[in-house]
Each structure stands twice: as C-alpha cells, then as structure tokens.
Amino acid sequence: MPTAESKRARGPAFHALFSDEARFLKAWVGNPGTTGAVSPSGKYLARMMARYVDPALPGPVIELGPGTGPVTQALIERGVAPERLILVEYDPAFCTLLQERFPGATVIQGDAYDLPATLAGLVEEPAAAVVSSLPLLNKKEADRIGMLKDAFALLGPGGNVIQFTYGMVSPVPRRPRNADPFVFLAEASPPVWLNIPPARVWVYKPAGEVVSLEDARRSFSISAEGERLLDKLKEHTFRVRDGFLEQRDRIERDLRLARESVRIDVELRAAHIRESNRLDARFDRHLRSAISLIRRLGENRRDKR
Ligand SMILES: C[S@@+](CC[C@H](N)C(=O)[O-])C[C@H]1O[C@@H](n2cnc3c(N)ncnc32)[C@H](O)[C@@H]1O
C-alpha cells in the first residue's frame, strides 16, 4: 500500500514521465518521420537494449537518437559512466534536455546518418557499442546499410551495434536488394511485449575481418569456379537463415493470435454465463411474483366464499 510519503516521492518521476510523453508527441507532430514514435521507449525496451552493451569493454558508448533519454538512463544503470556516453540527437530541444539530464555526457546535435561528418574529431578511441533508436524503417535501404557500415567503423574489438525496431524482421536488410555483398552477423532479442507497441532489439556485429565478398576475393586468390561456389554458398546460407527467421516470426505471430483468440473466446463465454445467470435471476423473480399472485387470487376466492 503506497504511503503518502512514497506517493510524494513518486510525484516528480510521474511528472517527468508525462512531460516526456508531451515533449515526444510535440516532436512527433512537428516531424513524424524523424521522431519515428509517438512516445518514448518504455523501461523494459530500454533495459533490453542496454543488456547487450558490455560495460567492461573499453571506449565510448555512442547513442544515436536518444530523444528524451530512456535508453541513456538504462545504459547508466547498466554501469556505463555518463562521461563515456556520446549522444547524437537531431532535435535541438531534445539536445538541451539531454544536456540538463546527463551533464557528464557529450551531446552532439547532428545527423546520425552521416556519422563520419557528425562525429569528426570527437571519438578518440574505438567504441564499446553504438546503440541506436533511429527510426530506420522510414529510411531507404541504402541509408540504413550506410548507417550500419559507419557504426561498424567506430567499433573496437568485441563491440556491437544495437538497434530496436517495431518490425518483425531486421531493419537492416541481411540480403540487400542491390546485391551489396555486405556481410554481418545479426541476432534478435526476444520480443519485448511490455513495450507499447511491442518491439524487438537487433544486435549487429561485423563478420570478422571479412566484411564483403570483395575483401574475401582480395584476401585469397579464388578461382572463377571458387567464386561461383562462394556466391552460391552465400545465397544458400542467406536463404536458409531468412527462411528460418521468417518461420520463427510466423510461429510467434500465430501463437500470439491463438492466445488472443482463446482470450476472446473465454471472455465471450464468461459474458454468456453472466448473461444467462442474469436471465435466470430475472426468471426466478418473475416466477416468484407469479406464484404469489396466484396464491393471493386463491386466497381472495376463498374469502369471497
Ligand atoms: C523513435 S525515437 C527514440 C527516442 C528514444 N531513444 C527512445 O527510445 O524513446 C527516435 C529519435 O531519433 C532522433 N533522430 C531521428 N533522425 C535522426 C538523425 N538523422 N540523427 C540524429 N537523431 C535522429 C529523433 O529526434 C528521436 O529523438
């Protein structure tokens, strides 16, 4: 049971939460494509993103699109010192707020889709992670791939790029339409159902030293037949992996739908039972009044005789 004291203590946090909702909505109304969501991420999603950052790795942690700072806060709670944080945010109002909230962090107002220019001269050592909440799905495939390549270039050994999405599949296509031979490792978190809307976190890592087939060709002298086989192998690997991921997403969706339909069914049945109980009670009441009416009529007739 919350005491008056604890309610008072929660007051400013609730106030901050609702102000953030309002700030976000305002930013979204002004620029829906850039803001990408109508409210800030919830704490469960923010924590899921922070979970993939290893605070023991050296170097800065670069956050792209921090907004009002829920993921920033989760990163600090995860053990990343604010002084290690470089926050790249496009919206000047969010930048002012971030600087007030996280005075130790470096806040850069700029474009996260042009990291070499935005971060020029600011990142002195390889980064432990790049954590992005950018609304990637509003961008062209080439821009998303460009962002990931630039982010990989900032990482030190063991580092990764972390991105959330409301979509079912990786927001950075693992088989680009333009056949760009950009190879990377991708892993998805379980869905965060408690976020509104539910979301998922993707973790990307450079695929070792060999980041493209071109690099592979340069590194080893491969015969024409070898190249053809490599192409086929790559195509086949992508197809198997994508097929598997699509199937997993389909099963998850079906399970969700099945759970929802069972819930609706149970609710309908409960409503039906409640309704028939109500009808039974009404029928009982009518039956009781009919019986008492008949009794009274009988008594009247007896009195007259
Ligand atoms: C979906 S919101 C996420 C905000 C916050 N991280 C959260 O989880 O609540 C996307 C954020 O990315 C910022 N943004 C969008 N495009 C950007 C860009 N090109 N460069 C830097 N920030 C950008 C938006 O201003 C917004 O704050």
The ligand as a MOL file (V3000), in Angstrom:
LIG
                    3D

  0  0  0     0  0            999 V3000
M  V30 BEGIN CTAB
M  V30 COUNTS 27 29 0 0 0
M  V30 BEGIN ATOM
M  V30 1 C 11.9720 6.5820 -32.0280 0
M  V30 2 S 12.7470 7.9930 -31.2920 0 CHG=1
M  V30 3 C 13.6300 7.2000 -29.9570 0
M  V30 4 C 13.9480 8.1180 -28.8220 0
M  V30 5 C 14.4990 7.4570 -27.5560 0
M  V30 6 N 15.7690 6.7970 -27.7570 0
M  V30 7 C 13.5090 6.4590 -27.0190 0
M  V30 8 O 13.7810 5.2490 -27.1250 0
M  V30 9 O 12.4570 6.8670 -26.5080 0 CHG=-1
M  V30 10 C 13.9380 8.4230 -32.4820 0
M  V30 11 C 14.8830 9.5370 -32.0750 0
M  V30 12 O 15.8520 9.6540 -33.1120 0
M  V30 13 C 16.0620 11.0130 -33.3970 0
M  V30 14 N 16.5300 11.1070 -34.8000 0
M  V30 15 C 15.8330 10.8200 -35.9200 0
M  V30 16 N 16.6060 11.0010 -37.0250 0
M  V30 17 C 17.8290 11.3620 -36.5610 0
M  V30 18 C 19.0510 11.6600 -37.2110 0
M  V30 19 N 19.1690 11.6430 -38.5410 0
M  V30 20 N 20.1140 11.9780 -36.4420 0
M  V30 21 C 20.0140 12.0090 -35.0850 0
M  V30 22 N 18.8710 11.7460 -34.4140 0
M  V30 23 C 17.7930 11.4220 -35.1430 0
M  V30 24 C 14.6950 11.6510 -33.1740 0
M  V30 25 O 14.7800 13.0410 -32.9670 0
M  V30 26 C 14.2180 10.8890 -31.9360 0
M  V30 27 O 14.6670 11.5030 -30.7730 0
M  V30 END ATOM
M  V30 BEGIN BOND
M  V30 1 1 1 2
M  V30 2 1 2 3
M  V30 3 1 2 10
M  V30 4 1 3 4
M  V30 5 1 4 5
M  V30 6 1 5 6
M  V30 7 1 5 7
M  V30 8 2 7 8
M  V30 9 1 7 9
M  V30 10 1 10 11
M  V30 11 1 11 12
M  V30 12 1 11 26
M  V30 13 1 12 13
M  V30 14 1 13 14
M  V30 15 1 13 24
M  V30 16 1 14 15
M  V30 17 1 14 23
M  V30 18 2 15 16
M  V30 19 1 16 17
M  V30 20 1 17 18
M  V30 21 2 17 23
M  V30 22 1 18 19
M  V30 23 2 18 20
M  V30 24 1 20 21
M  V30 25 2 21 22
M  V30 26 1 22 23
M  V30 27 1 24 25
M  V30 28 1 24 26
M  V30 29 1 26 27
M  V30 END BOND
M  V30 END CTAB
M  END
